[in-house]
Amino acid sequence: MKKLNFNKPKNINAALAFPNMATTLYGWEVPLTLEKIIQDVVEGDLVTTTQQINFKGVWQPLKDEALQFKEPAQRSWEWIWIHAVSGTLNLETADKVIFNQKRYKIVEKKDYSLNGFIEYQLVRDYENLETASDAKRN
């Protein structure tokens, strides 16, 4: 029987390394289309347009564990979690997007691009209930 050698140096870097998750998303991701809302001031007037963004990713409700860290009054809001392969969806905190005629605001971005993916937290934007068709008309 082989004895365990507890004095052997261990590779700490290998134990702490975070795996590349880009290939893991391939089994879960689906084609998604978001419309990014862009607001500009043109000759003193606010002009709102949308830019269509096609990407592959995972769109899911925020986990219950993550909701526990939110204020009690915010837990009933519509929270969404997006996982996207790095480089396919380039949004920033405070950007607003439309998905299925609902407007959302990016409230958190976690850049795990060294591991192949980026994670976003979105909340339904009730502050300005403008639909995609309203934004396109301007």
ZIGIWO-V747562 format. One record per residue. N is the residue number from 1. RES is the residue in one letter. PHI is phi in radians with two decimals (* if undefined). PSI is psi in whole degrees, -180 to 180 (NA if undefined). NEAR is the number of other C-alpha atoms within 10 Angstrom. Layout:
BEGIN
n={N,N}
res={RES,RES}
phi={PHI,PHI}
psi={PSI,PSI}
near={NEAR,NEAR}
END
This chain:
BEGIN
n={1,2,3,4,5,6,7,8,9,10,11,12,13,14,15,16,17,18,19,20,21,22,23,24,25,26,27,28,29,30,31,32,33,34,35,36,37,38,39,40,41,42,43,44,45,46,47,48,49,50,51,52,53,54,55,56,57,58,59,60,61,62,63,64,65,66,67,68,69,70,71,72,73,74,75,76,77,78,79,80,81,82,83,84,85,86,87,88,89,90,91,92,93,94,95,96,97,98,99,100,101,102,103,104,105,106,107,108,109,110,111,112,113,114,115,116,117,118,119,120,121,122,123,124,125,126,127,128,129,130,131,132,133,134,135,136,137,138}
res={M,K,K,L,N,F,N,K,P,K,N,I,N,A,A,L,A,F,P,N,M,A,T,T,L,Y,G,W,E,V,P,L,T,L,E,K,I,I,Q,D,V,V,E,G,D,L,V,T,T,T,Q,Q,I,N,F,K,G,V,W,Q,P,L,K,D,E,A,L,Q,F,K,E,P,A,Q,R,S,W,E,W,I,W,I,H,A,V,S,G,T,L,N,L,E,T,A,D,K,V,I,F,N,Q,K,R,Y,K,I,V,E,K,K,D,Y,S,L,N,G,F,I,E,Y,Q,L,V,R,D,Y,E,N,L,E,T,A,S,D,A,K,R,N}
phi={*,-1.43,-1.47,-1.38,-1.86,-1.40,-1.55,-1.19,-1.09,-1.77,-1.47,-1.13,-1.06,-1.16,-1.22,-1.59,-1.13,-1.62,-1.21,-1.29,-1.71,-1.02,-1.27,-1.15,-1.18,-0.97,-1.34,-1.90,-1.25,-2.34,-1.17,-2.26,-2.27,-1.99,-2.02,-1.44,-1.52,-2.08,-2.05,-2.30,-1.73,-2.10,0.89,1.47,-1.87,-1.41,-1.99,-1.93,-2.29,-2.20,-2.14,-1.35,-2.14,-1.77,-2.71,-1.93,-2.97,-2.10,-2.02,-2.61,-1.14,-1.14,-1.12,-1.01,-1.07,-1.24,-1.15,-1.12,-1.48,-1.45,-1.06,-0.93,-1.21,-1.59,-1.16,-1.53,-1.19,-1.48,-1.81,-2.20,-2.17,-2.03,-2.00,-2.38,-1.11,-0.91,1.52,-1.65,-2.44,-1.97,-1.93,-2.19,-0.99,1.46,-1.12,-2.06,-2.35,-2.07,-2.42,0.90,1.11,-2.01,-1.70,-2.25,-2.06,-1.33,-1.92,-2.70,-2.27,-2.02,-1.62,-1.86,-1.08,-1.13,-1.86,1.72,-2.60,-2.26,-2.06,-2.19,-1.97,-2.15,-2.26,-1.05,-1.62,-1.55,-1.14,-2.37,-1.40,-1.83,-1.52,-1.07,-1.17,-1.12,-1.15,-1.24,-1.20,-1.28}
psi={136,133,148,137,99,-11,-9,131,140,150,92,-39,-39,-37,-32,-12,138,130,154,118,0,-43,-25,-36,-23,-36,-18,-27,151,157,130,153,124,156,116,130,126,126,128,153,118,116,42,-5,144,122,125,126,170,151,123,132,117,131,170,132,-170,127,118,159,152,141,150,-37,-40,-34,-27,-22,-8,160,145,-38,-21,-10,-25,-5,163,102,136,150,125,133,128,146,140,136,-7,-23,110,83,161,161,138,-8,151,139,160,132,126,47,15,140,134,156,135,120,-15,138,126,115,101,36,-26,-22,6,1,165,142,136,145,131,153,145,132,96,-10,-40,90,74,131,171,-39,-35,-42,-37,-29,-29,NA}
near={3,4,5,7,7,7,6,7,7,9,8,8,8,9,8,8,9,11,11,13,16,18,12,13,17,14,8,12,16,14,9,13,15,19,20,21,20,14,13,11,9,8,7,7,8,11,15,15,17,19,13,12,14,13,17,18,23,19,16,12,13,16,11,9,8,10,15,11,10,11,9,9,7,13,14,10,12,14,20,18,17,17,21,24,24,17,11,14,20,10,15,14,14,13,14,23,25,23,14,10,13,14,24,26,23,20,15,16,17,13,13,16,16,13,16,18,23,24,19,20,20,24,20,18,18,13,9,8,12,14,14,20,10,11,17,13,9,10}
END
